[in-house]
Amino acid sequence: NKDRAGALPRVLATFQRVLAEKRGIVEVSVTVAQRLEPGEGQQVAERIGQAIGKRVVLHQYADASLIGGMVVRVGDRVIDGSVAT
């Protein structure tokens, strides 16, 4: 009646983010020169999770301009471990 159905996607996204925080889950973006093998991706997620004390959902992005190494983004923090750095 009050035409608030358009707000549902934002409400759902916020709820999912808050629920993940409560469960100790964090989304991490990793940029690498070439996509990691599944086992390598799992190892990276585990290492990052151990370092920050949370469970990690890893999102991989490939950027051919990186010669090697990786750039990790956890929330608003960026850890640049690329060869250029």
Secondary structure, 3 states (H helix, E strand, C coil): CCCCHHHHHHHHHHHHHHHHHHHCEEEEEEEECCCCCHHHHHHHHHHHHHHHCCEEEEEEEECCCCCCEEEEEECCEEEEEECCC
